[in-house]
Amino acid sequence: MELPLQDIITGCQNFDLKAQRQLFDRYAKLLLSISLKYCNSMADAEDNVQDSFIEIYHTINSFKNKGSFEGWMKRIAINKAITKFKKNCKVVPLDTAKNLYPITEVVIEAEEIEMDIVLQCIQNLPPQYRMVFSLFELDNYNHKEIAELLGISEGTSKSNLHRAKLILKEQIIHYRQNRHHGAS
């Protein structure tokens, strides 16, 4: 029998393994979908989920029932992914890039594309572009917040977002062309 969320939280605060299992069962898919936006592969995303739950279990007493518990867990998963990104990827701030690539709006035609294809395209982005794109477009961070999180300038964040959109647009165009040629 599945417990109400507050009972699961209380159980986790008391180190109850059944409550921890229910929390994992209830939210693992959600945290995996979030992790896939930031990680290089399914294996990396699964590792991020595991690391996130360890952090959640160890810090659950710091959740004060202010705001969404789900939002609190999402923030942990995103922060875990960012920490791994910063550890494994040397970000080279390219402040001059804003002069080389003028920031213009990139519009991707709104045609139905399966979500797994979009996610695959996002995962194919270079890590620094994927991180900025996911934070800005998918999780509503602003460029100042992204710059602080990743240790880059706001200009670099904007440039990386622009480049990510250009690459995604090309990937989607390529996907559509291949799909249309395969259908004919």
C-alpha positions as CSV (number, residue, x, y, z in Angstrom):
1,M,0.0,0.0,0.0
2,E,1.4,3.4,-1.0
3,L,1.6,5.9,1.8
4,P,0.7,9.6,1.4
5,L,3.7,11.8,0.5
6,Q,3.9,13.4,4.0
7,D,4.0,10.0,5.6
8,I,6.8,8.9,3.2
9,I,8.8,12.1,4.0
10,T,8.4,11.5,7.7
11,G,9.4,7.8,7.3
12,C,12.5,8.9,5.3
13,Q,13.4,11.4,8.1
14,N,13.2,8.4,10.5
15,F,15.5,6.3,8.2
16,D,12.6,3.9,7.4
17,L,13.8,1.7,4.4
18,K,10.2,1.1,3.2
19,A,9.5,4.8,3.1
20,Q,12.8,5.4,1.2
21,R,11.8,2.6,-1.3
22,Q,8.4,4.2,-1.8
23,L,10.0,7.6,-2.3
24,F,12.3,6.1,-4.9
25,D,9.5,4.2,-6.6
26,R,7.4,7.3,-6.8
27,Y,10.0,9.8,-8.1
28,A,12.8,7.8,-9.8
29,K,11.2,8.2,-13.3
30,L,10.8,12.0,-12.8
31,L,14.4,12.5,-11.6
32,L,15.6,10.3,-14.5
33,S,13.8,12.5,-17.0
34,I,15.4,15.5,-15.5
35,S,18.8,13.9,-15.4
36,L,18.6,12.9,-19.0
37,K,18.5,16.6,-19.9
38,Y,21.9,17.2,-18.3
39,C,23.8,13.9,-18.6
40,N,25.7,12.4,-21.5
41,S,24.0,9.0,-21.5
42,M,21.4,6.9,-19.9
43,A,24.0,5.3,-17.7
44,D,25.2,8.8,-16.5
45,A,21.6,9.8,-15.9
46,E,20.9,6.7,-13.9
47,D,24.0,7.3,-11.8
48,N,22.8,10.9,-11.2
49,V,19.4,9.6,-10.0
50,Q,21.2,7.3,-7.6
51,D,23.4,10.1,-6.3
52,S,20.5,12.4,-6.0
53,F,18.5,9.9,-3.9
54,I,21.4,9.4,-1.6
55,E,21.6,13.2,-1.2
56,I,17.8,13.4,-0.7
57,Y,17.9,10.7,2.0
58,H,20.8,12.4,3.8
59,T,19.3,15.9,3.7
60,I,15.6,15.2,3.9
61,N,15.5,16.7,7.4
62,S,16.4,20.1,5.8
63,F,13.2,20.1,3.8
64,K,10.9,22.4,5.9
65,N,7.6,21.8,4.0
66,K,8.0,25.2,2.4
67,G,7.4,25.0,-1.4
68,S,7.2,21.8,-3.4
69,F,8.9,18.7,-2.2
70,E,9.1,17.6,-5.8
71,G,10.8,20.9,-6.7
72,W,13.2,20.5,-3.9
73,M,14.2,17.0,-5.2
74,K,14.5,18.3,-8.8
75,R,16.9,21.0,-7.6
76,I,19.0,18.3,-6.0
77,A,19.1,16.3,-9.2
78,I,20.0,19.3,-11.3
79,N,22.7,20.4,-8.8
80,K,24.2,16.9,-8.8
81,A,24.4,16.9,-12.6
82,I,25.9,20.4,-12.6
83,T,28.5,19.4,-10.1
84,K,29.5,16.4,-12.2
85,F,29.6,18.5,-15.3
86,K,31.9,21.1,-13.7
87,K,34.1,18.3,-12.4
88,N,34.4,16.4,-15.7
89,C,34.2,19.3,-18.2
90,K,36.6,22.1,-18.5
91,V,34.5,25.1,-19.4
92,V,36.5,27.6,-21.4
93,P,34.8,31.0,-21.1
94,L,34.5,32.5,-24.6
95,D,33.4,36.0,-23.9
96,T,34.6,37.0,-27.4
97,A,32.2,34.5,-28.8
98,K,29.3,37.1,-28.5
99,N,31.2,39.2,-31.0
100,L,31.8,36.3,-33.4
101,Y,28.2,35.0,-33.3
102,P,25.6,37.7,-33.0
103,I,22.8,36.6,-30.7
104,T,19.7,36.3,-32.8
105,E,16.6,34.3,-32.2
106,V,16.7,30.8,-33.5
107,V,13.2,29.5,-34.5
108,I,12.6,25.9,-34.8
109,E,9.5,25.1,-36.9
110,A,6.8,23.6,-34.6
111,E,6.1,20.3,-36.2
112,E,5.3,17.3,-34.1
113,I,8.5,15.4,-33.2
114,E,8.5,12.6,-30.7
115,M,9.9,13.6,-27.3
116,D,12.5,10.9,-27.3
117,I,13.9,12.3,-30.6
118,V,14.0,15.8,-29.0
119,L,15.7,14.4,-25.9
120,Q,18.2,12.5,-28.1
121,C,19.0,15.8,-29.9
122,I,19.5,17.6,-26.6
123,Q,21.8,14.8,-25.4
124,N,23.9,15.1,-28.6
125,L,24.7,18.7,-27.9
126,P,28.3,19.4,-26.6
127,P,28.1,19.3,-22.8
128,Q,28.5,23.0,-22.2
129,Y,25.7,23.8,-24.7
130,R,23.4,21.1,-23.3
131,M,23.9,22.3,-19.8
132,V,23.0,25.9,-20.6
133,F,20.1,24.9,-23.0
134,S,18.6,22.6,-20.3
135,L,18.9,25.1,-17.5
136,F,17.5,28.0,-19.6
137,E,14.9,26.5,-21.8
138,L,13.8,23.4,-19.8
139,D,14.2,24.5,-16.2
140,N,13.6,28.3,-16.4
141,Y,16.9,29.5,-15.0
142,N,18.0,33.0,-16.2
143,H,21.5,33.7,-17.7
144,K,22.7,35.3,-14.4
145,E,21.8,32.2,-12.5
146,I,23.4,29.9,-15.1
147,A,26.6,32.0,-15.1
148,E,26.8,31.6,-11.3
149,L,26.1,27.9,-11.4
150,L,28.5,27.1,-14.1
151,G,31.2,29.7,-13.3
152,I,30.9,31.4,-16.7
153,S,29.9,34.9,-17.8
154,E,26.4,35.8,-18.7
155,G,27.6,36.5,-22.3
156,T,29.0,33.0,-22.5
157,S,25.7,31.6,-21.2
158,K,23.8,33.6,-23.9
159,S,26.3,32.5,-26.6
160,N,26.2,28.8,-25.6
161,L,22.4,28.9,-25.6
162,H,22.4,30.5,-29.1
163,R,24.8,27.8,-30.4
164,A,22.8,25.0,-28.7
165,K,19.7,26.3,-30.5
166,L,21.5,26.4,-33.9
167,I,22.8,22.9,-33.4
168,L,19.4,21.6,-32.3
169,K,17.7,23.3,-35.3
170,E,20.2,21.6,-37.7
171,Q,19.7,18.2,-36.0
172,I,15.9,18.6,-36.2
173,I,16.1,19.6,-39.9
174,H,18.4,16.6,-40.5
175,Y,15.9,14.3,-38.7
176,R,12.9,15.6,-40.7
177,Q,14.8,15.3,-44.0
178,N,15.8,11.7,-43.2
179,R,12.2,10.9,-42.0
180,H,10.7,12.3,-45.2
181,H,13.1,10.6,-47.5
182,G,12.6,7.3,-45.6
183,A,8.8,7.7,-46.0
184,S,8.9,8.3,-49.8
